[in-house]
Amino acid sequence: MQTFDAIVLGMGAMGAAAAYQLAKRGVRVLGIDQYDPPHQRGSTHGETRITRIACGEGENYAPFARRSHEIWREVERELGIGPGALLTQNGMILIAGPKEQRGHGISAFLNRTFNIAANVGVPAERLSASDIRSRFPAFAVADDECAYLDQVSGFVRPEACVMAQLWLARRYGATTHTNEKVLQFEPSGDGVCVTTDKGEYRASRLIVTAGSWLPELMPDAAHHFKVQRQVLYWFAAKDEAQHACFAPARFPVFIWLIPSTQPIYGFPALGNLQDGIKIATEQELTTTDPKSVDWNVSTTERGEMYETYVRPFFPGLSGNCVRAEVCLYTNVDKGRFIIDRHPSMDKVIVASPCSGHGFKHSAAIGETLAQMVTGEQHLDISPFAFNPMA
């Protein structure tokens, strides 16, 4: 049986970051994934993810987002790939009307975001509907809508971030096993034994970053997690002039709390006219699991998305859906994360920081997980316990 200082189970957003940070510290680490990350069967794909330091979900997220920005820049420098290869800061606009709107289960999301921005030192503007139309004409806002805008937000590229960190992890000495499925883990002496479909491994510490497979691997804790199918869409602009309105310099990442329906969010154009503009919603009604989820996106789904969430709000986009992908959210109540020790195995650390807004924090969470293993000081994770204090 091979023995390591630490094993990381799942090498998506959080696992790749943890493996990199552990290996960088000289820890003998094994990373295991049932696929070959980055892959399209989890939550860490789809070209872009929004990053924002002022999070309406809570002020306690800001240190992780801010530190993640620093780490992305460090990785860009270390790889010599230049700023913007992983993180692009082209700003974020959060649009809402006068009725109370919710984001990730949080009420008054727009005002909370303004308040948190002030508390964590993020300069922000309040825009009227006419301001939005003047500065960002791609948005067809209503007269009674307003917006939050900051310039430090933007987007990260999930596949590139995972690849970069795994490459660095291996360069620092990490062992990675891909296309190997973990069957179980259990206490073994003063450590943990991990059994896969290809062998057994032992380590002093185990980090479980298995995303939507957490309920299967931790059935006693499955009630904490709700896995939901989400669909990402790319719609082509009507012509080159309209496509230009979605360029990163003219179109920030956005979250739009549209009335009486699901919020929508999206990104600037990253390619040519035929590559489309990415827009998505966050459905919270149905649950699934990785084994039974429908990975196909039907013509009906594409048409309904355009008619309900695209055509009324983005007149410059056509009904030509050039691409669609399914991803999985692993949600915790109120959009929370879980970063905590296993309820019955203190040598096991569990991280499920998804809930649809986890990637922006993943670099810092990976660092925090590594620091938990090595006994270093780390960012405050007390709000992210399995059962946090009220």
Residue pairs with C-beta under 8 A, 6 or more apart in sequence:
1 193
1 199
1 200
1 201
1 202
2 30
2 199
2 201
2 202
3 201
3 202
3 203
4 28
4 29
4 30
4 175
4 201
4 202
4 203
4 204
5 22
5 27
5 28
5 29
5 203
5 204
5 205
5 373
6 22
6 27
6 28
6 29
6 30
6 203
6 204
6 205
6 206
6 207
6 373
7 29
7 30
7 31
7 32
7 192
7 194
7 201
7 203
7 205
7 206
7 207
8 15
8 18
8 19
8 22
8 29
8 30
8 31
8 32
8 206
8 207
8 209
9 15
9 32
9 182
9 185
9 194
9 206
9 207
9 208
9 209
9 210
9 217
10 32
10 33
10 208
10 209
10 210
10 211
10 213
11 19
11 31
11 32
11 33
11 37
11 162
11 166
11 176
11 178
11 209
12 33
12 37
12 38
12 42
12 43
12 44
12 162
12 209
12 211
13 43
13 44
13 158
13 161
13 162
13 209
13 358
13 359
13 362
14 209
14 351
14 353
14 358
14 362
14 365
14 366
14 369
15 31
15 33
15 37
15 207
15 209
15 366
16 31
16 37
16 161
16 162
16 165
16 166
16 169
16 366
17 71
17 165
17 362
17 363
17 365
17 366
17 367
17 369
18 207
18 209
18 351
18 365
18 366
18 369
18 370
19 29
19 31
19 165
19 166
19 169
19 174
19 176
19 366
20 165
20 166
20 168
20 169
20 172
20 174
20 366
21 366
21 367
21 369
21 370
21 371
22 29
22 169
22 174
22 369
22 370
22 373
22 374
23 29
23 168
23 169
23 170
23 172
23 173
23 174
24 168
24 169
24 172
24 370
25 370
25 374
26 172
26 173
27 370
27 373
27 374
28 173
29 169
29 174
29 175
30 174
30 175
30 176
30 177
30 201
30 203
31 166
31 169
31 174
31 175
31 176
31 177
32 176
32 177
32 180
32 182
32 194
32 196
32 201
33 176
33 177
33 178
33 179
33 180
34 179
34 180
34 181
34 182
34 213
35 41
35 42
35 178
35 179
36 178
36 179
37 44
37 162
37 166
37 178
38 44
38 45
38 158
38 159
38 162
38 163
39 45
40 295
40 325
40 327
41 290
41 295
42 211
42 212
42 290
42 327
42 328
43 211
43 212
43 327
43 328
43 329
43 330
43 354
43 358
43 359
44 158
44 159
44 162
44 211
44 359
45 158
45 159
45 325
45 327
46 158
46 232
46 278
46 325
46 327
47 157
47 158
47 159
47 267
47 270
47 278
48 155
48 156
48 157
48 158
48 253
48 267
48 270
48 278
49 155
49 156
49 157
49 158
49 359
49 360
50 92
50 153
50 154
50 155
50 253
50 255
50 265
50 267
50 357
50 360
51 65
51 68
51 69
51 87
51 153
51 154
51 155
51 156
51 359
51 360
52 65
52 92
52 150
52 153
52 360
53 62
53 65
53 66
53 69
53 117
53 120
53 122
53 150
53 152
53 153
54 62
54 113
54 116
54 117
54 120
54 122
54 124
54 150
54 153
55 61
55 62
55 65
55 113
55 116
55 357
56 94
56 103
56 104
56 106
56 109
56 110
56 112
56 113
56 116
57 103
57 104
57 106
57 334
57 335
57 336
57 357
58 106
58 116
58 383
59 116
59 119
59 120
60 380
60 383
61 357
61 361
62 116
62 120
62 122
63 364
63 379
63 380
64 361
64 364
64 365
64 368
64 379
65 360
65 361
65 364
66 120
66 364
67 363
67 364
67 367
67 379
68 360
68 361
68 362
68 363
68 364
68 365
69 87
69 89
69 152
71 363
71 364
71 367
72 86
72 87
72 156
72 161
72 363
73 83
73 87
75 86
75 161
75 164
75 165
75 168
75 363
76 82
76 83
76 84
76 85
76 86
76 87
78 168
79 85
79 164
79 167
79 168
81 164
85 157
85 160
86 156
86 157
86 160
86 161
86 164
87 154
87 155
87 156
88 154
88 155
88 156
88 248
89 151
89 152
89 153
89 154
90 154
90 155
90 248
90 249
90 251
90 252
90 253
90 268
91 149
91 150
91 151
91 152
91 153
91 154
91 252
91 253
92 148
92 149
92 150
92 153
92 154
92 252
92 253
92 254
92 255
93 127
93 132
93 136
93 139
93 147
93 148
93 149
93 252
93 253
93 254
93 255
94 109
94 110
94 113
94 147
94 148
94 149
94 254
94 255
94 256
94 257
95 132
95 139
95 141
95 145
95 146
95 147
95 254
95 255
95 256
95 257
96 109
96 110
96 145
96 146
96 147
96 256
96 257
97 142
97 144
97 145
97 146
97 257
97 259
98 144
99 259
100 107
100 108
101 108
101 109
101 110
101 257
101 259
101 263
102 109
102 257
103 109
103 255
103 257
103 263
103 335
104 282
104 334
104 335
104 355
104 356
104 357
105 333
105 334
105 335
106 112
106 334
106 335
109 257
110 146
110 148
110 257
113 124
113 148
114 124
114 126
114 148
116 122
117 123
117 124
117 148
117 150
118 124
122 150
122 152
123 150
123 151
123 152
124 148
124 149
124 150
125 148
125 149
125 150
126 146
126 147
126 148
126 149
127 135
127 146
127 147
127 148
127 149
128 146
129 141
129 142
129 143
129 144
129 145
129 146
131 147
132 139
132 141
132 145
132 146
132 147
133 139
133 141
136 250
136 251
136 252
137 245
138 242
138 245
138 246
138 250
138 251
138 314
138 316
139 254
139 256
139 313
139 314
140 312
140 313
140 314
140 315
141 147
149 252
153 252
153 253
154 252
154 253
155 253
155 267
156 359
156 360
158 359
161 359
161 362
161 363
165 363
165 366
166 176
169 176
170 176
177 196
177 198
180 196
180 197
180 198
181 196
181 197
182 194
182 195
182 196
182 210
182 217
183 195
183 196
183 197
184 194
184 195
184 217
185 192
185 193
185 194
185 195
185 206
185 208
185 217
185 348
186 192
186 193
186 195
186 345
187 193
187 345
187 347
188 202
190 204
190 347
191 202
191 203
191 204
191 205
191 347
192 202
192 203
192 204
192 205
192 206
192 345
192 347
192 348
193 200
193 201
193 202
194 200
194 201
194 202
194 203
194 206
204 347
205 347
205 348
205 349
205 373
206 347
206 348
206 349
207 348
207 349
207 351
207 369
207 373
208 214
208 217
208 218
208 342
208 348
208 349
208 350
208 351
209 351
209 352
209 369
210 217
211 328
211 330
211 352
211 354
212 227
212 289
212 290
212 328
212 329
212 330
213 290
214 221
214 222
214 225
214 330
214 350
214 352
215 221
215 222
215 225
215 227
215 289
216 222
216 289
216 290
218 342
218 350
220 343
220 344
221 343
221 350
221 386
224 332
224 333
224 338
224 352
224 386
225 330
225 331
225 332
225 352
226 287
226 330
226 331
226 332
227 287
227 288
227 289
227 290
227 293
227 328
227 329
227 330
227 331
228 283
228 284
228 286
228 287
228 288
228 328
228 329
228 331
229 283
229 286
229 288
229 293
229 294
229 326
229 328
230 280
230 281
230 282
230 283
230 326
230 327
230 328
230 329
230 356
231 280
231 281
231 297
231 301
231 305
231 324
231 325
231 326
231 327
232 278
232 280
232 324
232 325
232 326
232 327
233 278
233 279
233 280
233 297
233 302
233 305
233 310
233 321
233 323
233 324
234 275
234 276
234 277
234 278
234 279
234 321
234 322
234 323
234 324
235 276
235 277
235 279
235 306
235 310
235 314
235 317
235 318
235 319
235 320
235 321
235 322
236 243
236 273
236 274
236 275
236 276
236 277
236 317
236 318
236 320
236 322
237 243
237 245
237 246
237 269
237 273
237 276
237 277
237 316
237 317
237 318
238 316
238 317
238 318
239 273
240 273
242 316
242 317
243 269
243 272
243 273
243 277
243 316
244 250
245 251
245 316
246 268
246 269
246 277
246 316
247 268
247 269
248 268
248 269
248 270
250 268
251 268
251 269
252 268
253 265
253 266
253 267
253 268
254 265
254 266
255 263
255 264
255 265
256 263
256 264
256 265
256 313
257 263
258 264
258 309
258 313
261 308
261 309
262 281
262 282
262 283
262 284
262 309
263 281
263 282
264 279
264 280
264 281
264 309
264 313
265 279
265 280
265 281
265 282
266 277
266 278
266 279
266 280
267 277
267 278
267 279
268 277
269 275
269 276
269 277
270 278
274 322
275 322
275 323
276 320
276 321
276 322
276 323
277 314
277 317
279 305
279 309
279 310
279 314
279 317
281 305
281 309
282 329
282 356
284 331
288 294
288 328
290 328
293 326
293 328
294 326
295 326
296 326
297 324
297 325
297 326
301 324
302 321
302 324
303 319
305 321
306 317
306 319
306 321
310 317
310 319
311 317
311 319
329 354
329 355
329 356
330 352
330 354
330 355
331 354
331 355
331 356
332 338
332 352
332 354
332 355
335 355
335 356
335 357
336 355
336 383
336 384
336 388
337 351
337 352
337 353
337 354
337 355
337 358
337 361
337 365
337 384
338 350
338 351
338 352
338 353
338 384
338 385
338 386
339 349
339 350
339 351
339 352
339 353
339 365
339 368
339 369
339 381
339 384
340 349
340 350
340 381
340 384
340 385
340 386
341 348
341 349
341 350
342 348
342 349
342 350
343 386
349 369
349 372
349 373
350 386
351 365
351 369
353 361
353 362
353 365
353 384
358 365
364 379
367 378
368 378
368 379
368 381
370 376
371 377
371 378
372 378
382 388
382 389
